[in-house]
Every structure is written in C-alpha cells, then in structure tokens.
Amino acid sequence: MYGVVSASKIIGEAVVNRQNENLGKIHELVVDAKEGHLAYAVLSFGGFMGMGNKLFAMPWKAFEFSNTENKLILNVAKERLEVAPGFDKDSKWPDFADRTWGDSIYKFYGFEPYWKSQSIR
C-alpha cells in the first residue's frame, strides 16, 4: 500500500501500536521545506468516538507501515502517549521550526532529529 504516496492518503489513516491498540489518526503532516524532509506526523489521540481532542507531533520516522492493513504502526505504549507533550487542536500550535522544541520531541520518542543526523550535501 505504501511507498511513494500522496499526503492526502496518509492524513486520516488509523494508527495502532504493536499491541494493536488504537492510538488515533493522522491529523496533519508537517514538511520541512528547507531541508526537504517530512518532519512530523500530527496524531489526533483521545476524545470521544475517535474524535481526538489532543494532538501530538511525532517524528515521522517513528512510524512503520502495515503491509497487510491500511494502518500505520507506532511503537509507543498507549500509557506513554498519555503523558507525551501535546497541544490542543483549537489552541496555538507549536512552532515546528523551533529546533529546541523539536529536539525535545524527538528525544521523548527516542530518535535523533534528522537535522542533526544528515550528512553535508
């Protein structure tokens, strides 16, 4: 199902963890146009009947793709996500270009930020 795919096919996709617990849906994708990277997937989690009331920016490389179902797999326990740094859908979103903020998000999920691991072009 996945490979090179339009963003509109990913937005709205269900996200589960390795225990197949529903973690929510992809609400938005954030592109670093300067670096040419898909920086974050914004996950909608919590709320009522799948309507997430909290959003979480997560490193794109934290996601894997299910080869058998139309789902994204996130290797994060539901309990970990419940204490993750997030933001409200209807309030001010974080400044995704802020590298200090980005460092903290990537660290929370156990990844090195792409802007620190890229080779010089």
PENOR-V494641 format. One record per backbone hydrogen bond with DSSP energy under -1.0 kcal/mol. NH is the residue of the N-H (numbers start at 0). CO is the residue of the C=O. E is the energy in kcal/mol with one decimal. If there is no record, write none. Layout:
nh co e
NH CO E
NH CO E
//
This chain:
nh co e
8 5 -1.3
9 6 -1.0
10 6 -2.6
11 25 -2.8
12 9 -2.5
14 23 -2.7
15 71 -2.6
16 20 -1.5
19 16 -2.2
22 14 -3.3
23 14 -1.0
24 43 -1.5
25 12 -2.0
26 41 -3.6
27 41 -1.3
29 39 -2.9
31 36 -3.4
32 30 -1.1
35 31 -1.7
36 31 -1.8
38 29 -1.6
38 36 -1.0
39 29 -1.6
40 57 -2.4
41 27 -3.3
42 55 -3.2
43 24 -3.1
44 53 -2.6
50 47 -1.8
51 49 -1.3
53 44 -1.1
54 86 -3.2
55 42 -2.0
57 40 -2.4
59 38 -1.4
61 58 -2.2
62 59 -1.8
63 72 -2.6
65 70 -2.0
70 68 -1.9
71 13 -2.6
72 63 -2.9
73 15 -2.9
75 73 -2.2
80 76 -1.9
81 77 -1.7
83 80 -1.2
86 54 -2.4
90 87 -1.1
95 93 -1.2
97 94 -2.0
101 97 -2.6
102 98 -2.9
103 99 -1.7
104 100 -1.9
105 101 -2.8
106 102 -2.5
107 103 -2.1
108 104 -1.6
109 106 -1.3
110 105 -2.9
115 112 -1.7
117 113 -1.1
//
